[in-house]
């Protein structure tokens, strides 16, 4: 027999050695120490901390963002309750000096059972969980505050004389980043880029005779952040201050570009195709944007459906114009047909692998043979909710490796899988489970009787009943059943006096240990009684 691997440090089993069955204990949910903490049921027989529940609470807190390291530390340590003590410590090597924290930092969370509590493996030792927590200590600016300040700065700068060119405005705006006045210190902001909304590069120095919109990309230095950071560290602020230099857009070329890109790929839904069309180009970056205006119905009953669509193109009329149509700034439409929509549901290879591992390796199950393993898999392991079916099982005795082949129905597709693990033609994936071992948990009563009889037939050094009893008590020490059986206490009975008589009758009982059973169809109960005639 070979070593059997079990989850979370379960004891190993070596040749001829058995492991006691795990004790049953009521599970205690680990809750944060606050007003909503639940009262532990009085029916619990044993205060047991489970690794998964502790890890779940730590993960929940790790998903939050904290304004300081102390707040993060306190959040974890507030998990302490009547059953465990929690201590949190920041990994100092991840902290940069002379800057405010902004990012993920490593915390070590030490959890120690207290009072009568213990871990699910009956240990009371401290377990360290390592996690990464986002801490953001930066000071806050709002977009409106910065925009207001820049507008005021322009107003003051041009109080006596207004700007003559767009370039004048840009230079003035750039000076703000080098300013140390009280309006907006340079230590707080960086002006990354200034773009005049209505003029192209060749017209940049021409006089401006109309209101011009300036797009100012502003970012904050390391120790500051925007109040709303959803749009990233760079904010584009629009400032008005007051030309046909617009660029041409070739509609025919745009349509061909769209067809090449979108008819080669496929999309998981019409909504995804719609989003991809909208994200292809934008008015701000490209001067043109696209919208899925109409589409034919998607036949969701087939794996890959083809839809016909109508796309609407819009240009930024302030910066661009249609090639050869300077006075036509209206929207244009075109057909995009036979767009592929993939209606198949995604089945994650990794999720299937995890489910297999949990069922075979991580469940503390022990099998006597490959057929028993196959039987358990076919009866109790299924992936119906993932559109998958187990087809072939192959066990290699030389490598202790099980190969499992899983096929998907036509309305499912594999994700998160290496290409070499998938047969694209049959949509079948192969899974490999290593370290599969079997342990013989059956005890043959006939073999036991034969071995015991042979052992007790050797009576050359036996003189009396006491010698017989002593010999019976040492039987299991060298027996091949020593790990499967125990001698029933006070079960030895001798009828007759071996010192005075030629024969006596010996009665004795043995019982199976919890994890073993009698060979199928041979014996009931966990105890076997043996009666033997002993002769000199």
Order of alpha helices (4+ residues) and beta strands (2+ residues): beta-beta-alpha-beta-alpha-beta-beta-beta-beta-beta-alpha-alpha-beta-beta-beta-beta-beta-alpha-beta-alpha-alpha-beta-beta-beta-beta-beta-alpha-alpha-beta-beta-beta-beta-beta-beta-alpha-alpha-beta-beta-beta-beta-beta
